[in-house]
Amino acid sequence: MYLSALQRYILQTTLLAGRNKVARQVFYRFYQQQASPPVLALQINAITKSLERLIAKKLIIGFGEVTACKWFIREIQLTAAGKKVTKQLFGQQIILPLKR
């Protein structure tokens, strides 16, 4: 499964946050690390699209408001599949649930 750099950043920061839900304002730090970040309107659009695509892949759950025309995602949470993919991104070994 291909994930963009922003999507990988979203998954990794959500896992490292240590909280159940993470606010979307945390993800704007991705662009602060760049030498010449894009305009704020483009940042908002890119983050929104990335969150919607991660929700479509069932890696995260979005919390917020849904209107007839638009989603307003306020917070996100990793699913079990999202945690597994994120641990693979970190290169950690996943412990198999084998009983002894």
Secondary structure, DSSP 8 states (H G I E B T S, - for coil): ----HHHHHHHHHHHHH-SS-EEGGGGGHHHHTSSS---HHHHHHHHHHHHHHHHHTTSEEEEEEE-SS-EEEEEEEE-HHHHHHHHHHHT---------
